[in-house]
């Protein structure tokens, strides 16, 4: 398989669609190879079933245009960050060899999301240790991004991706999860506002788009400071 440019890893099926689906679609149309790892099958979800969610995930993946989508089958609502789970995820990271990994935010409402964020960071590091699962060649991604969409922790995004041209496709991917979202007003990190969940997705994306003077955007955070070589080329007008 061709090395992956961007690998999104999340706790549950539908997390990627909500938080960075637009970025994956846009990246794919820019010629980047994208992929997804879902850590769990969502078997403890209140609505639907793991089997139905799997079919919905397949439909959403076609819209996202990812080259591959893997499910690790770890326990839903019971994720752990252990040597065993780190090694399991590290093997998949080595196989896919992503340049960039997208992870959940480091803070969250669902325990799985918080654990997933640190598990992903740790597994990316472990993937570069040759003596861990030595039969698989070591590899370490270059960068980890944390998708911040729907979080209200007053963490300023490091950058926002303009998804204006692909927003409706992102929303179609989210709507594939009808068993989870039809008639819903909240899900995962999406807090209720009294509106249908699909409207919340639209308004949140519009809010982040407004920060970069575009219609729709997806926010990301990096723990390291971003580099700029030419400040005269910086985008987003102050006035």
C-alpha positions in Angstrom: 0.0 0.0 0.0 1.1 3.6 -0.7 2.2 5.5 2.4 -0.6 7.6 3.8 -0.3 11.4 3.9 -3.0 12.0 6.6 -4.3 9.4 9.0 -7.3 10.4 11.2 -7.6 8.2 14.4 -10.6 8.5 16.6 -12.4 6.6 19.4 -15.7 5.9 17.6 -17.1 5.6 14.1 -18.6 9.0 13.3 -16.0 11.0 15.4 -13.8 11.7 12.3 -16.8 12.8 10.2 -17.8 15.3 12.9 -14.4 16.7 13.7 -12.3 16.6 10.6 -14.3 15.1 7.8 -14.1 18.3 5.7 -10.3 18.4 6.0 -10.0 14.7 4.8 -12.3 15.4 1.8 -10.4 18.5 0.9 -7.0 16.8 1.4 -8.1 13.9 -0.9 -9.1 16.3 -3.6 -5.7 18.0 -3.3 -4.1 14.6 -4.1 -3.3 13.5 -0.6 -3.7 9.9 0.4 -6.0 9.7 3.5 -7.1 6.9 5.9 -8.9 6.4 9.1 -8.5 4.2 12.2 -11.5 3.8 14.4 -10.4 2.4 17.8 -13.8 0.9 18.7 -16.9 -0.4 17.0 -19.3 1.7 19.1 -21.0 -1.3 20.6 -22.2 0.4 23.7 -23.8 3.3 21.9 -27.4 4.1 23.1 -28.8 4.2 19.6 -28.4 1.6 16.8 -25.9 -1.2 16.9 -22.3 -1.8 16.1 -23.3 -3.7 12.9 -25.5 -0.9 11.7 -22.9 1.7 12.6 -20.4 -0.3 10.5 -22.6 -0.1 7.4 -23.0 3.7 8.1 -19.3 4.0 8.4 -18.7 2.3 5.0 -21.1 4.7 3.4 -19.5 7.7 5.0 -16.0 6.5 4.0 -17.0 6.6 0.3 -17.9 10.3 0.7 -14.7 11.1 2.6 -12.7 9.4 -0.2 -10.3 7.6 2.2 -8.0 4.9 0.9 -8.6 2.6 3.9 -10.6 2.5 7.1 -9.5 0.2 9.9 -11.4 -0.8 13.1 -9.1 -2.0 15.9 -12.1 -3.5 17.9 -11.0 -2.1 21.3 -13.8 -1.9 23.9 -16.2 1.0 23.5 -16.6 3.1 26.7 -13.6 1.1 28.0 -10.6 2.4 26.1 -7.3 2.0 27.9 -3.8 3.4 27.3 -1.6 0.4 28.1 1.5 -1.2 26.6 -0.8 -3.6 24.8 -3.1 -1.1 23.2 -0.2 1.2 22.3 1.6 -1.7 20.6 -1.6 -2.7 18.7 -2.1 0.8 17.4 1.6 1.3 16.7 1.6 -1.7 14.3 -1.2 -0.1 12.3 0.7 3.3 12.2 3.8 1.5 11.0 1.8 -0.3 8.3 0.1 2.9 7.0 3.2 5.2 7.6 1.3 8.5 7.8 3.1 11.8 7.5 0.4 13.5 9.7 -1.9 12.0 12.3 -5.2 13.7 13.4 -6.2 12.9 16.9 -9.1 13.9 19.2 -8.6 16.9 21.5 -6.6 16.4 24.7 -9.7 17.5 26.7 -13.2 16.0 26.3 -16.5 15.0 27.7 -16.4 11.3 26.7 -13.7 9.3 28.6 -12.9 7.4 25.5 -12.0 10.7 23.7 -9.6 11.8 26.4 -7.9 8.4 26.6 -7.8 8.1 22.8 -5.9 11.4 22.4 -3.1 10.3 24.7 -3.1 6.8 23.5 -2.6 8.1 19.9 0.3 10.3 20.9 1.9 7.5 22.9 1.4 5.0 20.1 2.9 7.4 17.5 6.0 7.6 19.7 6.1 3.8 20.4 5.8 3.2 16.7 9.3 4.6 16.3 10.8 2.2 18.9 12.5 -0.7 17.0 12.4 -3.1 19.9 8.6 -2.9 20.3 7.0 -5.5 18.0 10.4 -5.8 16.3 9.0 -7.9 13.4 7.3 -4.8 12.0 9.7 -2.0 10.8 9.7 1.0 13.1 8.2 4.3 11.8 7.1 7.5 13.5 4.8 10.1 12.0 6.1 13.6 11.6 3.2 15.6 13.1 0.2 15.1 15.3 -2.8 17.5 15.1 -5.7 17.6 17.5 -9.2 18.3 16.0 -10.9 20.9 18.2 -14.4 21.0 16.7 -17.3 21.3 19.2 -15.0 21.8 22.2 -15.5 24.9 24.3 -12.4 24.9 26.4 -11.2 28.3 25.4 -8.2 26.8 23.6 -7.3 29.0 20.7 -6.9 26.8 17.5 -3.4 26.8 16.1 -5.0 27.0 12.6 -8.3 26.5 10.9 -8.8 24.7 7.6 -11.1 26.3 5.1 -13.7 23.7 4.2 -16.2 26.0 2.5 -16.0 24.1 -0.8 -16.5 20.7 0.7 -18.8 21.5 3.7 -21.9 20.0 2.1 -20.0 16.8 1.4 -18.8 16.7 5.1 -22.4 17.1 6.2 -23.5 14.2 3.9 -20.9 12.0 5.5 -22.2 13.0 9.0 -25.8 12.2 7.8 -24.7 8.7 6.9 -25.0 8.0 10.6 -28.8 8.3 10.7 -29.0 5.7 13.5 -27.0 8.1 15.7 -28.0 11.5 14.6 -31.4 11.7 13.0 -33.6 13.6 15.4 -30.7 14.1 17.8 -29.6 17.4 19.4 -26.3 16.2 20.8 -23.7 13.5 20.3 -20.2 13.0 21.6 -18.6 16.4 22.1 -21.5 18.2 20.5 -23.4 20.0 23.3 -27.1 20.6 22.8 -28.3 24.1 21.8 -31.9 23.2 21.2 -31.3 22.8 17.5 -31.1 19.6 15.5 -27.6 18.2 15.5 -27.1 18.7 11.8 -27.8 22.4 12.3 -25.3 22.5 15.2 -22.6 21.1 12.8 -23.4 23.8 10.3 -23.3 26.6 12.8 -20.1 25.4 14.5 -18.4 25.1 11.1 -19.6 28.6 10.2 -18.2 29.9 13.5 -14.7 28.5 12.8 -14.9 29.6 9.2 -15.6 33.2 10.4 -12.3 33.2 12.3 -10.4 32.9 9.0 -12.9 35.0 7.0 -14.5 32.1 5.1 -17.9 30.4 5.2 -16.9 27.1 6.9 -13.8 25.8 8.8 -12.4 23.1 10.9 -10.1 24.0 13.9 -6.9 22.2 14.9 -4.4 22.5 17.7 -0.8 21.6 17.9 1.3 21.3 21.1 4.3 22.7 19.2 4.5 26.3 17.8 4.0 26.5 14.1 6.7 27.9 11.9 6.4 30.8 9.4 9.1 31.7 6.9 7.5 34.6 5.1 5.3 36.9 7.3 4.4 39.0 4.2 2.5 36.0 2.9 0.4 35.5 6.0 -3.3 35.1 5.3 -6.4 36.4 7.1 -6.8 40.1 7.3 -6.6 41.9 10.6 -9.2 44.5 9.5 
